């Protein structure tokens, strides 16, 4: 598998600035009973293939990256690279990979396995279930 790198400035990589945005509608998701529940009617960013959104705030036990790939499959990951510093991950459009936002560009497959970079461990994927117009992601 050829690894594709996101085009980022050296400053974005040094400071670990994620290319993935938080949801535009902060009321379009909730965390309850160990699940991140996302309304696809409100989080419209996840209705176009090749997009991703990062979910993080004090109500979640950890940061989550949700991807809607070009293959129209939803995937979710613990949004934390396993390399030093535990930087955020970004989806790499046109691939089925996620990549650390740091200088070292550790890259992982859709099932979390490392395929490039110094990260010592895979990243943690979560099962995603589409229920009507909602995504249910069990994270604990």
C-alpha angles and dihedrals in degrees: 000000000000113000117227118203127215112243103245133155119251089247092055089052096044092051094039095236109176119231089208118088130219115247116287091223107054089188093059096087142041140184118228138149092002094307135110104218117196125191108219089199090062102030094057091166088079095056096074117076114244096037136117138189130195121221119202136146139119094280092064120075089221142000116277130200115203120195131191100197129207086256086064092243122133118227132179131198139181097260096230128101113223092227124096112300095023095240124188125272129235130201114245106221116228092028136072092238141102123211137202113252092225132096094267094060098211104193129203136194126240089270093050101258117144115244100166141020139026100298106129098209140033120262119251117256121199128211114255123205123191109216112180105301095344137085117219116200117183108212103162 
